[in-house]
Each structure stands twice: as structure tokens, then as C-alpha cells.
Amino acid sequence: MLVASGAWLLRIAGFFHRGGALGHPVDYDEGVYFSAAALLSHGVLPYRDYFFVHPPGIAVLLAPVAALARGFDAALAFTVVRWLVPVFGALSTLLCGRIAQTQWGTWAGVVAALAYAVFPKSSSTERGLFLEPLLNLTCLAMAWVWLRHRSNDSPWRRDLLAGGLLATACAIKLTAGAWVIAMVWALGLAGQGRRALWVVLVAAVVGLVWLGPFFALAPTAMLDGLLRFQLLRPPDGELDVWRRLLLILREGHVGLTALSLLGLLLALSRTGRREAVAERLFSAAWLLTVATFLSSKSYWIQYNAHLAPTMAVLAGLGASVPLRWAQTRSRTQAALVTATVILLALSPLPVAIRAAKQSDRGLLALGNTLRNAAPTDAALCTFEPAWAIAAGRIPGIPRGAPVLVDPYGLMLSDSLGGPGRFANAAAAFEDERSQRSMLPLLERCDVLVLGGRGEWQLSSSSEHWVQQHFRNEGPLWRRVPE
């Protein structure tokens, strides 16, 4: 609990400056997920009413808090959600420690909790509205429920809850499928194939509950966002596979990686034992997640946050061996070994602290400008939803305004309409097909904010169209009366 409290403090430390929670850098994806969650309270649904490339889990789970935007300023609601997310990180830290402690002893639990608390990308994404904070918490909750053994616990109930949590994780992000495969493999080698089948069946049923209503309302649009787009999208982000691997292994946590790899080797050496279910689960989940990152068409460094649960628990396993050996040595030797292991687990802390110190008040300044320049009944369109959120607005409100929740995804999806494929996202935006849905939406805007993202995504002819129909006023463009 003490380490979990420290993890929470490390995450909220990024909000203690003049800009507050909105003064810490806000990522494009955060605006997309918050807008999707807030729009649910207005009856505006993903897939049916706007293009969305993720399962609906993040929108549904955050909707109760994001719905504050109905009665309060959207920027305030966004701030509240940002203050909530560090709690997810603290709970994930606690679960990592409890899982490792239950499986391999107290010191393994301490190391696992410390490793998750200071993991660079988990500590940074867990002060923002990303998929990974809720994804990590759900996967760890599944592992905790599934692996625990109590005399008064019913295995049937454990598996029922674990299957529901697996489905919820997949409803947040499809890459959680790695945990489904890892669970089946872990139980299969333990001779519990029936149990694995039961958990998968429960997950499938709960998954239908998650996806079914949205699919019934817009089947084609949902398949376009979740399958067609993900399979055909042009590469983006870090494209070099070896560079991705280096970011996975070295990105500010070399010492922690060493402990995790030691734990991975120990886990793989024990996979033949029927009772080594936890070792198989976490080693397979890590290997499959890394394989997914290396093979996917797009990769951004914040994806590494989803490596934190597996690497932290494996670090606990790896630390258990030298710490157990130290117990047979002198007090001085034991203290030296323990201190070395703890320092390795905490090695990413300086990187995590530097990330917490980042600030950017440009979003606040833009928000103030838009509040003064765009009346509340005007259709405000921005190429990053966070820009409108900082002005107290969410896309599509007031009714009739364009629902520009994810302009990036929408335009990339439009570019896939022909037989050709693009080398990267920049090449896709140069193709006129990527502009076909955006221009009719821009025709309904009263105030437009392009920024660097809009300039990147609009083709030369589209930029010329904007210059003909809008007047530039600093950071925004105002529609010229016909």
C-alpha cells in the first residue's frame, strides 16, 4: 500500500504547476477518448455517429465521469478525469505487488510494485486519458482473480469473473487478445483445458454484451473501424523494427529490463511444471505483446505502458532468486544484494520524475483564445479535439456541428478506398481520397483551428479551399460570409 501511494504521488506530481492538470502536455488520443466518453451522455454514439477505430470500452467506462461535461465546462470535466487516472496506476501497482507476493514471496511483491510504480511509460500515461491505464488495471485484476487460491473461493466464480475481465480488456483495446492466448496456454500446459474453454466462453459472451449494441446500430461502420482500418491502415509512428525493440528494452529502464529478462528466463524454465501457471501467464503475455508491437503497422512509444504489468511481475520473479540466495549469506552480503536489486527496480525513477516535470501552457492559451472568439452556438471545428475541450467544448455540440472526434483516423480511413497502398500516413494524406469526408464537414464549420496537425492532414487543394472560405485570425480561421 505504501508503494501504491508513492505511485499515485509520482503521477499527480505532473499536475502541480501553474497550469494544473491541463498544463501537463495533452496527447491527441486523450482528446479523442474523452470526446467519445462525453458524447455518450448526449446520445452521440461511436461508429453510428462518427468514425472510431477502437472498441467502445474506453468510452463506456469513462462516460460516467466525462458526462460532467453536460452540466459543467468540458475543460473542468477533462481535468477531473485526468485526476482520476492516477488512481488506476496506484491500483495497478498494488495488484502487481500482491500477485508477485502471493506467488513468490514478500520481496518479490515489493520489487514488482516498485517496478510498476516507476515504469516510465506507465507513470506518464497514467496521468492522461490513454487506453493503457484502464487496460493494465483490467488485465492485472483478471490475473489476480484467476490466480488467487482461497479455501472459501469457488473456482467457477473465479473463472466467471476472470472471463468477464478478459472481455472488458479486449473491449478497451484489441491487443488484450495476447492475454487470452496466454491464459489458454497457461491452463493447457497445466492440464486444465476445460477450464480454459470455460473462461474463453465467458469472455465471448461478455464480449457480445460489450460490442453487440453498437454493432446492431452500425455494423458496417464498426467493422470498418475495428477491422478494415486496422488491417489496411498505412504504417505510422516508429517504423523500424529494431528501433522499436530498443525502445521496448532500453527506454529509460535498462536495470528493470535486466530483472524482467531474468524473470522471463526463470518462467520459461518452469513452464513444464503443472503448477507454474502464473509464470506461463505473464511470460506468454509479455512475449505476445512484444511480438504484437514489433509486427503492427503503427507503433507509438506510449504503447510501452502496456508492458508494465508483465515486466513488473516478471521483475519480481527475477528478483526472488538473488534475494532468496542472500538469505543464506551474511547480513552484510544480504544487505548488499537487496540494495542492488531495489536499485535496479528503481532505476527508471529519474526518467519518470523528468516526465512529471513537463509542462505546456500553450493549450490553455489556445483555449482562452477560442472561448473569446467562438460563440457557444457557433460550430467550432478543431483538428485535435483537446483544443476544443480546453475551450470548454466537445465535438458535435451544439447539435448539428460536425462530430470531428478523430480527424486523423477518419481521413486515413478515406484514403483506403482505392486499390493502392501507401508507404506511410503522410503519403496517404497527400492523396485526394483522404479529403473526401473532411471537406463536407469543414463546410459546416463556423470557426476552424488547423494547427500543425491540420496543415499536415490537409492536401494542397484542401488548404486552398480553406483559404477561400475562411479568414485567418491568428490561431483560428473564421468563416467568411457568403
Backbone torsions as a table, in degrees:
resi	resn	phi	psi	omega
1	MET	NA	-35.3	179.1
2	LEU	-65.2	-42.8	178.7
3	VAL	-66.3	-39.1	178.1
4	ALA	-62.4	-38.8	176.7
5	SER	-64.2	-39.9	176.6
6	GLY	-64.3	-38.7	177.0
7	ALA	-61.5	-41.1	179.2
8	TRP	-63.9	-43.3	179.6
9	LEU	-64.4	-39.8	178.6
10	LEU	-61.3	-37.2	-178.0
11	ARG	-75.8	-43.4	-179.0
12	ILE	-75.8	-11.9	178.1
13	ALA	-58.6	-26.5	179.7
14	GLY	-68.9	-10.9	-177.7
15	PHE	-100.3	-4.0	-175.3
16	PHE	-92.1	72.4	171.6
17	HIS	-153.3	-179.3	-170.9
18	ARG	-61.0	-30.7	-178.3
19	GLY	-81.9	-11.7	-179.0
20	GLY	65.9	-153.1	-176.6
21	ALA	-65.1	-30.4	178.0
22	LEU	-81.3	-11.1	178.4
23	GLY	-84.9	-16.3	173.0
24	HIS	-78.4	140.3	-174.5
25	PRO	-49.1	135.0	-179.0
26	VAL	-109.7	127.4	-178.0
27	ASP	-85.4	155.6	177.9
28	TYR	-54.5	-45.8	-176.2
29	ASP	-61.2	-32.7	-179.9
30	GLU	-60.4	-42.7	178.9
31	GLY	-64.6	-36.4	179.3
32	VAL	-64.5	-48.6	-175.5
33	TYR	-69.0	-39.3	178.5
34	PHE	-66.0	-43.1	-179.8
35	SER	-60.7	-43.1	179.7
36	ALA	-61.6	-41.9	-179.9
37	ALA	-68.4	-43.0	-178.1
38	ALA	-67.8	-35.7	-177.4
39	LEU	-68.8	-23.4	177.7
40	LEU	-58.4	-37.4	-179.6
41	SER	-70.0	-15.5	177.0
42	HIS	-96.8	3.5	-178.2
43	GLY	77.0	15.1	177.9
44	VAL	-98.2	117.4	-168.4
45	LEU	-108.3	144.2	173.0
46	PRO	-62.6	154.2	-178.1
47	TYR	72.9	-58.3	-176.7
48	ARG	-68.0	-42.6	-172.5
49	ASP	-107.7	-14.8	176.6
50	TYR	-161.6	159.8	-177.8
51	PHE	-74.9	134.3	-178.0
52	PHE	-144.6	134.2	-171.5
53	VAL	-106.6	8.7	-179.7
54	HIS	-124.1	161.2	171.4
55	PRO	-60.9	163.3	-171.9
56	PRO	-81.6	0.9	-173.0
57	GLY	-56.8	-45.3	-176.3
58	ILE	-63.8	-39.0	-179.5
59	ALA	-67.2	-43.4	-177.5
60	VAL	-69.2	-43.4	-175.7
61	LEU	-68.8	-34.3	-179.6
62	LEU	-90.4	-9.4	-175.2
63	ALA	-56.7	-41.1	-178.3
64	PRO	-58.6	-34.2	179.4
65	VAL	-86.1	-43.2	-179.5
66	ALA	-63.8	-22.8	178.9
67	ALA	-64.1	-11.5	172.9
68	LEU	-56.1	-23.3	180.0
69	ALA	-66.0	-14.6	176.8
70	ARG	-71.3	-38.6	-176.1
71	GLY	-108.6	-13.4	-178.5
72	PHE	-127.8	176.5	178.0
73	ASP	-63.5	136.9	-178.8
74	ALA	-61.6	-34.0	178.0
75	ALA	-65.1	-37.7	176.9
76	LEU	-65.7	-44.1	178.9
77	ALA	-62.2	-40.5	177.4
78	PHE	-61.4	-42.1	178.4
79	THR	-62.9	-41.9	179.0
80	VAL	-60.5	-44.1	179.5
81	VAL	-64.2	-39.0	178.8
82	ARG	-63.7	-35.2	177.2
83	TRP	-72.6	-25.1	179.8
84	LEU	-75.2	-36.7	-172.7
85	VAL	-58.3	-39.9	177.1
86	PRO	-56.2	-25.8	175.9
87	VAL	-63.2	-37.0	177.3
88	PHE	-61.8	-40.7	178.8
89	GLY	-64.1	-40.4	178.5
90	ALA	-64.6	-40.5	178.9
91	LEU	-67.4	-38.6	177.2
92	SER	-65.0	-38.8	176.0
93	THR	-59.4	-46.0	179.8
94	LEU	-61.6	-43.0	-179.0
95	LEU	-66.8	-40.0	176.3
96	CYS	-57.4	-46.9	-179.8
97	GLY	-63.1	-43.0	-177.5
98	ARG	-68.1	-39.7	179.2
99	ILE	-62.9	-50.0	-179.2
100	ALA	-65.8	-38.3	178.6
101	GLN	-62.6	-44.6	-179.2
102	THR	-64.4	-35.8	-175.3
103	GLN	-85.5	-39.2	-169.2
104	TRP	-133.8	6.6	174.1
105	GLY	113.5	170.0	-173.1
106	THR	-62.1	-46.6	-176.7
107	TRP	-66.7	-34.3	175.4
108	ALA	-61.2	-39.7	177.8
109	GLY	-65.1	-40.7	179.2
110	VAL	-62.6	-46.2	-178.9
111	VAL	-64.6	-42.8	179.9
112	ALA	-61.9	-42.9	179.4
113	ALA	-64.7	-43.6	178.4
114	LEU	-62.3	-41.9	-177.9
115	ALA	-62.1	-44.0	179.4
116	TYR	-68.5	-39.6	-176.1
117	ALA	-58.9	-36.7	-174.4
118	VAL	-108.0	3.4	179.7
119	PHE	-57.4	124.3	-168.3
120	PRO	-55.4	-50.9	-174.9
121	LYS	-76.2	-29.6	175.9
122	SER	-70.2	-39.2	-179.9
123	SER	-67.7	-29.9	-179.5
124	SER	-83.8	-42.4	179.7
125	THR	-70.4	-22.9	-178.8
126	GLU	-86.2	24.3	163.1
127	ARG	-127.1	21.8	178.8
128	GLY	-145.2	172.2	-175.4
129	LEU	-92.3	66.7	176.8
130	PHE	-99.7	170.2	176.2
131	LEU	-72.2	-34.0	-169.1
132	GLU	-63.2	-38.4	180.0
133	PRO	-57.5	-48.9	178.3
134	LEU	-71.1	-34.8	178.3
135	LEU	-63.6	-46.6	179.0
136	ASN	-61.7	-45.2	-178.4
137	LEU	-62.9	-41.7	-178.8
138	THR	-67.1	-43.2	179.6
139	CYS	-65.7	-40.4	178.8
140	LEU	-69.1	-37.5	176.5
141	ALA	-63.1	-39.5	176.4
142	MET	-60.3	-47.0	-179.1
143	ALA	-64.3	-39.3	-179.6
144	TRP	-64.8	-46.0	179.6
145	VAL	-64.5	-42.1	-172.8
146	TRP	-74.0	-34.6	-174.4
147	LEU	-90.9	-20.0	-174.8
148	ARG	-71.4	149.3	-179.7
149	HIS	-132.2	113.3	176.2
150	ARG	-126.9	147.3	-176.1
151	SER	-61.6	-32.3	-177.2
152	ASN	-95.5	7.0	-179.8
153	ASP	-90.1	138.6	174.8
154	SER	-91.5	122.9	177.3
155	PRO	-56.1	-34.5	180.0
156	TRP	-61.6	-43.9	179.6
157	ARG	-67.9	-39.8	178.4
158	ARG	-59.6	-46.4	-178.0
159	ASP	-67.2	-34.8	177.7
160	LEU	-62.0	-47.1	-179.9
161	LEU	-68.9	-39.7	178.8
162	ALA	-62.5	-41.7	177.7
163	GLY	-62.9	-40.4	177.2
164	GLY	-63.7	-39.2	178.8
165	LEU	-69.4	-36.9	176.1
166	LEU	-61.3	-44.7	178.7
167	ALA	-62.7	-39.1	179.1
168	THR	-64.2	-40.9	177.6
169	ALA	-61.0	-43.3	178.9
170	CYS	-68.4	-27.8	176.9
171	ALA	-75.1	-14.3	174.7
172	ILE	-88.2	-47.7	178.9
173	LYS	-152.6	135.5	-173.8
174	LEU	-66.6	-22.1	179.4
175	THR	-66.5	-11.0	173.9
176	ALA	-65.2	-10.3	173.8
177	GLY	-56.8	-24.5	176.0
178	ALA	-59.9	-35.9	179.9
179	TRP	-71.9	-31.3	176.7
180	VAL	-65.0	-47.0	179.1
181	ILE	-63.3	-42.0	179.8
182	ALA	-62.3	-40.3	179.6
183	MET	-65.2	-44.1	179.1
184	VAL	-61.9	-42.4	179.8
185	TRP	-65.6	-43.0	-178.8
186	ALA	-62.2	-43.4	-180.0
187	LEU	-74.8	-34.5	179.7
188	GLY	-61.2	-44.3	178.8
189	LEU	-70.5	-19.1	177.1
190	ALA	-88.5	5.3	179.7
191	GLY	72.7	26.0	-178.7
192	GLN	-119.7	51.8	-178.8
193	GLY	-61.0	-37.9	179.3
194	ARG	-63.2	-40.0	179.4
195	ARG	-64.5	-41.6	178.1
196	ALA	-61.5	-42.2	179.0
197	LEU	-62.4	-39.1	179.7
198	TRP	-65.3	-44.2	179.7
199	VAL	-63.2	-42.9	179.6
200	VAL	-64.7	-38.9	178.6
201	LEU	-63.3	-44.0	177.2
202	VAL	-61.3	-43.9	179.8
203	ALA	-61.6	-38.7	179.8
204	ALA	-65.1	-41.8	-179.5
205	VAL	-66.2	-46.2	178.9
206	VAL	-64.9	-35.2	176.9
207	GLY	-61.6	-37.5	176.0
208	LEU	-64.2	-35.9	177.4
209	VAL	-64.7	-39.6	179.7
210	TRP	-66.5	-48.4	-169.5
211	LEU	-94.4	-26.9	-171.9
212	GLY	-53.7	-51.1	-178.5
213	PRO	-59.4	-40.7	-179.9
214	PHE	-70.1	-38.5	179.2
215	PHE	-65.5	-39.6	-179.2
216	ALA	-63.0	-33.8	-177.4
217	LEU	-81.4	-30.6	-177.4
218	ALA	-151.8	71.2	-175.0
219	PRO	-62.3	-45.8	-176.9
220	THR	-66.2	-44.9	-179.2
221	ALA	-64.4	-36.9	-180.0
222	MET	-68.7	-41.8	177.0
223	LEU	-65.3	-36.0	177.1
224	ASP	-61.8	-44.0	-177.1
225	GLY	-74.5	-42.0	-173.3
226	LEU	-86.7	-28.4	-175.5
227	LEU	-116.3	-62.0	-175.4
228	ARG	-57.8	-47.6	-178.5
229	PHE	-62.2	-46.4	-175.6
230	GLN	-67.0	-32.1	-178.3
231	LEU	-80.9	-33.2	-172.0
232	LEU	-107.0	-7.8	-174.7
233	ARG	-58.1	147.9	176.7
234	PRO	-72.1	153.7	179.3
235	PRO	-60.6	147.8	178.7
236	ASP	-155.6	162.7	-178.0
237	GLY	82.2	-144.8	176.5
238	GLU	-79.6	117.0	-173.4
239	LEU	-94.8	-26.3	-176.7
240	ASP	-75.8	124.9	-176.2
241	VAL	-65.1	-41.2	-178.5
242	TRP	-68.2	-36.1	175.9
243	ARG	-64.9	-39.5	175.7
244	ARG	-59.6	-44.6	-178.7
245	LEU	-62.7	-40.1	177.9
246	LEU	-64.2	-40.3	177.8
247	LEU	-64.1	-35.6	179.1
248	ILE	-67.6	-40.9	-172.9
249	LEU	-92.8	-27.8	-169.3
250	ARG	-114.6	-11.7	-167.6
251	GLU	-62.3	75.6	175.4
252	GLY	76.1	10.3	-176.5
253	HIS	-143.4	47.5	-177.6
254	VAL	-62.3	-44.3	179.6
255	GLY	-61.9	-43.3	178.2
256	LEU	-65.6	-38.1	177.7
257	THR	-61.4	-39.2	178.8
258	ALA	-60.3	-44.6	177.7
259	LEU	-64.3	-40.3	-178.7
260	SER	-66.4	-41.3	179.2
261	LEU	-67.3	-35.7	173.9
262	LEU	-62.0	-43.5	176.6
263	GLY	-63.3	-37.8	178.3
264	LEU	-63.1	-44.6	178.5
265	LEU	-61.8	-42.5	177.6
266	LEU	-62.7	-42.8	-179.3
267	ALA	-63.1	-44.4	-179.7
268	LEU	-66.4	-32.6	178.6
269	SER	-71.1	-17.9	-178.2
270	ARG	-103.5	2.4	-173.7
271	THR	-63.4	-21.2	178.4
272	GLY	-74.2	-15.4	179.7
273	ARG	-81.5	133.3	-177.3
274	ARG	-63.3	-30.7	-175.5
275	GLU	-85.5	-5.0	-175.6
276	ALA	-85.4	54.1	-176.2
277	VAL	-71.3	-44.1	-179.1
278	ALA	-62.5	-41.6	179.0
279	GLU	-59.8	-44.3	-179.8
280	ARG	-66.7	-41.3	-178.2
281	LEU	-59.8	-51.7	-173.4
282	PHE	-76.6	-34.1	177.8
283	SER	-68.7	-43.2	179.2
284	ALA	-66.9	-40.8	179.3
285	ALA	-62.0	-39.9	179.3
286	TRP	-66.6	-48.9	-177.5
287	LEU	-62.2	-42.5	-179.3
288	LEU	-68.9	-37.2	178.0
289	THR	-66.1	-43.1	177.4
290	VAL	-62.0	-43.7	178.2
291	ALA	-60.5	-38.7	177.5
292	THR	-63.8	-44.2	179.8
293	PHE	-63.6	-39.7	-177.1
294	LEU	-73.0	-27.8	-175.3
295	SER	-99.5	-12.8	-176.0
296	SER	-71.5	155.0	-178.7
297	LYS	-71.7	-29.7	178.3
298	SER	-122.5	143.4	178.6
299	TYR	-149.1	124.9	174.8
300	TRP	-121.8	149.5	-169.8
301	ILE	-63.4	-24.8	179.2
302	GLN	-68.6	-14.7	174.9
303	TYR	-59.7	-28.5	-178.8
304	ASN	-59.1	-18.2	179.0
305	ALA	-59.6	-28.8	-179.6
306	HIS	-77.6	-6.4	173.0
307	LEU	-82.0	-15.2	-174.6
308	ALA	-59.5	-45.8	-178.5
309	PRO	-59.9	-47.0	-177.7
310	THR	-71.2	-42.7	-179.0
311	MET	-67.0	-36.5	-179.9
312	ALA	-67.1	-46.2	-179.5
313	VAL	-67.5	-40.2	176.8
314	LEU	-65.6	-33.5	175.0
315	ALA	-63.4	-38.3	175.3
316	GLY	-61.7	-42.5	176.6
317	LEU	-63.8	-44.9	179.5
318	GLY	-62.3	-36.6	-179.3
319	ALA	-72.9	-23.6	-175.9
320	SER	-64.5	-29.0	-177.7
321	VAL	-71.3	-56.3	177.7
322	PRO	-62.7	-32.5	179.7
323	LEU	-71.0	-35.2	175.5
324	ARG	-69.1	-37.7	177.2
325	TRP	-64.3	-38.5	-177.7
326	ALA	-64.3	-25.2	-179.1
327	GLN	-66.9	-20.5	179.6
328	THR	-92.8	2.1	-176.3
329	ARG	-108.4	-176.8	-179.4
330	SER	-68.2	165.7	-179.1
331	ARG	-61.5	-39.0	-180.0
332	THR	-65.4	-45.3	179.1
333	GLN	-64.2	-40.6	179.5
334	ALA	-62.7	-42.7	179.5
335	ALA	-64.2	-39.4	-179.8
336	LEU	-65.8	-44.6	179.9
337	VAL	-65.5	-43.7	-179.9
338	THR	-61.8	-44.6	179.7
339	ALA	-62.8	-39.3	179.8
340	THR	-63.4	-44.9	-179.2
341	VAL	-64.2	-43.7	180.0
342	ILE	-63.6	-40.7	178.8
343	LEU	-64.7	-37.4	176.3
344	LEU	-63.7	-42.8	179.6
345	ALA	-64.7	-35.4	-177.4
346	LEU	-91.2	3.0	-175.7
347	SER	-57.3	-30.0	178.3
348	PRO	-77.6	-2.6	-173.2
349	LEU	-57.3	-44.2	179.1
350	PRO	-58.5	-38.7	178.0
351	VAL	-65.2	-41.9	-179.8
352	ALA	-64.8	-37.6	179.5
353	ILE	-67.8	-42.1	178.3
354	ARG	-62.0	-39.1	178.6
355	ALA	-63.8	-35.6	-179.8
356	ALA	-68.0	-23.7	-177.8
357	LYS	-83.2	-6.0	-178.6
358	GLN	-65.9	143.6	176.7
359	SER	-148.4	153.0	179.7
360	ASP	-154.0	105.1	-178.1
361	ARG	-90.9	4.0	179.6
362	GLY	-62.7	-35.8	179.0
363	LEU	-65.0	-40.8	178.3
364	LEU	-63.8	-41.6	179.1
365	ALA	-64.0	-42.9	178.3
366	LEU	-63.8	-41.0	179.1
367	GLY	-60.0	-43.6	178.6
368	ASN	-63.2	-40.2	178.7
369	THR	-61.9	-45.0	-178.2
370	LEU	-69.0	-34.1	176.9
371	ARG	-59.7	-39.6	-177.4
372	ASN	-79.9	-26.7	-171.7
373	ALA	-98.6	-23.0	-175.1
374	ALA	-115.8	110.1	176.4
375	PRO	-58.3	153.2	-176.4
376	THR	-65.7	-21.9	178.4
377	ASP	-92.8	3.1	178.7
378	ALA	-89.3	150.6	177.7
379	ALA	-81.8	105.8	179.3
380	LEU	-96.0	125.1	-179.2
381	CYS	-121.8	129.0	179.3
382	THR	-132.0	148.9	179.0
383	PHE	-82.6	-5.1	166.9
384	GLU	-130.8	121.4	-177.5
385	PRO	-59.0	-28.2	-178.9
386	ALA	-62.8	-28.1	179.1
387	TRP	-65.0	-41.5	177.6
388	ALA	-71.4	-36.9	179.5
389	ILE	-61.2	-40.5	178.5
390	ALA	-62.8	-22.7	177.3
391	ALA	-93.0	9.1	178.6
392	GLY	82.7	18.6	-175.6
393	ARG	-124.5	153.2	170.5
394	ILE	-122.6	151.7	-176.1
395	PRO	-59.0	145.4	176.6
396	GLY	82.3	-1.2	179.1
397	ILE	-118.4	126.2	5.4
398	PRO	-69.5	163.4	-178.4
399	ARG	-54.8	137.9	-178.0
400	GLY	102.7	-22.1	176.6
401	ALA	-72.8	149.2	-179.7
402	PRO	-59.7	135.5	-179.8
403	VAL	-90.4	75.3	-178.7
404	LEU	-88.4	75.6	-180.0
405	VAL	-80.4	-42.3	-177.5
406	ASP	-137.8	77.0	179.6
407	PRO	-59.2	-35.7	179.6
408	TYR	-60.3	-52.6	-179.1
409	GLY	-65.3	-41.3	-179.4
410	LEU	-59.6	-46.7	-176.0
411	MET	-71.9	-36.3	175.7
412	LEU	-65.0	-40.0	179.0
413	SER	-61.6	-42.0	178.5
414	ASP	-63.2	-32.2	-178.7
415	SER	-69.5	-14.1	-176.8
416	LEU	-87.0	7.1	-173.7
417	GLY	-71.9	-16.3	-177.7
418	GLY	-103.8	179.1	-178.4
419	PRO	-75.2	-24.4	-176.8
420	GLY	-77.2	159.6	176.7
421	ARG	-122.9	153.3	-173.5
422	PHE	-106.9	149.7	-179.1
423	ALA	-69.2	-30.4	180.0
424	ASN	-160.4	176.9	-176.9
425	ALA	-65.8	-36.9	-179.6
426	ALA	-59.6	-41.1	178.5
427	ALA	-66.0	-35.6	178.8
428	ALA	-64.2	-40.0	-178.9
429	PHE	-70.3	-21.9	177.5
430	GLU	-75.0	-19.4	179.6
431	ASP	-78.9	137.2	-175.8
432	GLU	-66.5	-21.3	177.7
433	ARG	-62.4	-29.8	-179.3
434	SER	-68.4	-12.7	-175.5
435	GLN	-97.8	-5.8	-165.5
436	ARG	-67.5	-34.0	177.2
437	SER	-87.9	-28.9	-174.2
438	MET	-70.2	-43.2	-175.8
439	LEU	-62.3	-44.0	175.5
440	PRO	-61.2	-31.6	176.8
441	LEU	-70.2	-41.2	-179.5
442	LEU	-64.9	-27.6	178.3
443	GLU	-63.6	-20.8	-178.6
444	ARG	-96.8	5.8	-177.2
445	CYS	-91.7	142.5	172.8
446	ASP	-95.4	-40.1	178.1
447	VAL	-128.3	133.9	-173.8
448	LEU	-127.9	136.7	174.2
449	VAL	-120.9	117.3	-179.6
450	LEU	-89.8	-56.7	-174.8
451	GLY	63.0	-173.6	178.7
452	GLY	-62.5	-35.1	-178.8
453	ARG	-66.9	-44.3	179.2
454	GLY	-63.6	-40.0	178.7
455	GLU	-64.5	-32.5	178.7
456	TRP	-73.0	-40.1	-173.1
457	GLN	-84.6	-24.0	179.5
458	LEU	-85.6	138.1	176.2
459	SER	-75.1	172.4	-179.1
460	SER	-61.1	-41.4	-179.4
461	SER	-68.4	-35.0	178.2
462	SER	-69.1	-39.0	176.9
463	GLU	-62.9	-39.7	178.0
464	HIS	-63.3	-38.9	178.0
465	TRP	-62.9	-42.0	178.1
466	VAL	-60.8	-43.0	-179.3
467	GLN	-64.9	-27.3	179.2
468	GLN	-78.2	-31.9	-172.0
469	HIS	-107.7	-8.3	-179.2
470	PHE	-131.0	152.8	177.5
471	ARG	-108.7	128.4	-178.4
472	ASN	-74.4	126.5	176.4
473	GLU	-130.5	75.7	-179.6
474	GLY	71.8	-121.4	-177.6
475	PRO	-77.9	-6.3	-176.3
476	LEU	-126.5	165.3	175.4
477	TRP	-120.4	130.6	-179.5
478	ARG	-109.6	135.6	-177.9
479	ARG	-61.4	134.9	176.4
480	VAL	-84.0	127.8	179.0
481	PRO	-58.3	137.9	179.9
482	GLU	-67.8	NA	NA
